[in-house]
């Protein structure tokens, strides 16, 4: 259900941010979920270049706030 939203978001962020999709049933996905406190799926996390969590959204992603945060991060660099 979230895939079409994330697909569009990935297109919107092309050249600005990288979208990485992780499966919480893999070792890497479980490690990331533990690190960032993911409690359910789907969850979208926005992480800065230092690996710090900037924004987390559980459920179907809302692209507006995500794009705004990416733009704010890029402007602050």
C-alpha positions as CSV (number, residue, x, y, z in Angstrom):
1,X,0.0,0.0,0.0
2,X,2.9,2.4,0.8
3,X,4.9,1.4,-2.3
4,X,3.3,3.8,-4.8
5,X,3.7,6.7,-2.4
6,X,7.3,5.8,-1.8
7,X,7.9,5.4,-5.5
8,X,6.6,8.9,-6.2
9,X,8.6,10.3,-3.3
10,X,11.7,8.7,-4.6
11,X,11.1,10.4,-7.9
12,X,10.5,13.8,-6.2
13,X,13.7,13.5,-4.2
14,X,15.9,12.4,-7.2
15,X,19.2,14.3,-7.0
16,X,18.4,15.5,-3.5
17,X,18.2,12.4,-1.3
18,X,18.6,8.7,-1.5
19,X,15.7,6.4,-0.8
20,X,16.7,3.1,0.8
21,X,14.1,0.5,1.4
22,X,14.8,-2.0,4.1
23,X,12.9,-5.2,5.0
24,X,12.7,-5.6,8.8
25,X,12.8,-9.4,8.3
26,X,16.5,-9.2,7.2
27,X,19.5,-8.7,9.4
28,X,20.2,-5.2,8.1
29,X,16.5,-4.2,8.4
30,X,16.3,-5.5,11.9
31,X,19.4,-3.7,13.0
32,X,18.1,-0.4,11.5
33,X,14.7,-0.9,13.1
34,X,16.4,-1.4,16.5
35,X,18.7,1.6,16.1
36,X,15.9,4.0,15.2
37,X,13.2,2.5,17.4
38,X,10.9,1.3,14.6
39,X,7.8,-0.3,16.2
40,X,5.7,-1.2,13.1
41,X,5.6,-1.2,9.3
42,X,5.5,0.7,7.1
43,X,7.7,3.3,8.7
44,X,9.6,6.0,6.8
45,X,12.7,7.5,8.4
46,X,14.6,10.6,7.3
47,X,18.2,10.3,8.5
48,X,20.8,13.1,8.0
49,X,24.4,12.6,6.7
50,X,25.5,11.8,10.3
51,X,23.1,9.0,10.7
52,X,20.9,11.0,13.1
53,X,17.1,10.6,12.9
54,X,15.5,13.8,11.6
55,X,11.9,12.7,10.9
56,X,10.0,9.5,11.4
57,X,6.6,8.6,10.1
58,X,4.7,5.4,10.9
59,X,2.0,4.3,8.5
60,X,1.6,5.5,4.9
61,X,4.2,8.2,4.3
62,X,3.1,11.9,3.9
63,X,5.4,13.3,1.2
64,X,5.0,17.0,2.1
65,X,6.8,17.0,5.4
66,X,9.5,14.7,4.1
67,X,10.3,16.9,1.1
68,X,10.2,20.0,3.4
69,X,12.7,18.4,5.8
70,X,15.0,17.3,3.0
71,X,15.0,20.8,1.5
72,X,15.7,22.3,5.0
73,X,18.6,19.8,5.5
74,X,20.1,20.7,2.2
75,X,19.7,24.5,2.8
76,X,21.5,24.2,6.2
77,X,24.6,22.5,4.6
